[in-house]
Amino acid sequence: MALIDLGKKEVHCKIVYYGAGRCGKTTNLLYIYNAMSDSDRGKMLTIDTKGDRTLFFDLLPLNLGKISGFDIRIQLYTVPGQVMYEATRKLVLKGVDGLVFVADPLKVRQERNIESLNDLERNVGEHGLDLADMPLVLQYNKRDLVDTPVPTLSVEELEQDLNQKYQVPAYEAIATKGDGVFETLKEISKLTVNYVAKRHLFNR
């Protein structure tokens, strides 16, 4: 749930990047952080582990201007992808306003993508939320692997696996190069701000 500070006239929205381990969640945030000016970003917090680059979360506050006289600030988080950190993923999802699901294109990770999306649906449900009603954007990352000998999933296969139920915006990306990163961020920010404004600002 968005945090509204009436005194400062600020709305803080929480967007979480979710997906299986090593799919590129943290890479998205690092690219965004490095591409933005100091005035438009806050400090990034990162905790690394041997098994996955992000153990707890990355937090990157972004200033997105005003709506109805309120300053809009977006906080971006990621979650650890490995199975053993389910409790941490659940904790980071508390109070979430919008979600980006990052999918890995490797065929060997196909089931892991599906399991991770099911995990996301289950975890937001435990916070009393319905994923189908929330701002959600899919990102099909690492599309540069398509041109390598490594077996990869086509966009059509990823859509079939992950987006048949939700029918939400989806973007191809190469997060290491920045391709599709800001397109994804722009779409989820727009959806999230509209969602929060309708629920919390326009009803005031």
Sequence and secondary structure as in RCSB ss.txt:
>XXXX:A:sequence
MALIDLGKKEVHCKIVYYGAGRCGKTTNLLYIYNAMSDSDRGKMLTIDTKGDRTLFFDLLPLNLGKISGFDIRIQ
LYTVPGQVMYEATRKLVLKGVDGLVFVADPLKVRQERNIESLNDLERNVGEHGLDLADMPLVLQYNKRDLVDTPV
PTLSVEELEQDLNQKYQVPAYEAIATKGDGVFETLKEISKLTVNYVAKRHLFNR
>XXXX:A:secstr
  EEETTTTEEEEEEEEE STTSSHHHHHHHHHHHS GGGB   B    SS S SS  BEEEEEEEETTEEEEEE
EEE   SGGGHHHHHHHTTT  EEEEEE  BGGGHHHHHHHHHHHHHHHHHTT  GGGS EEEEE  GGGGGSSS
 B  HHHHIIIIITTT   EEE BTTTTBTHHHHHHHHHHHHHHHHIIIIITT 
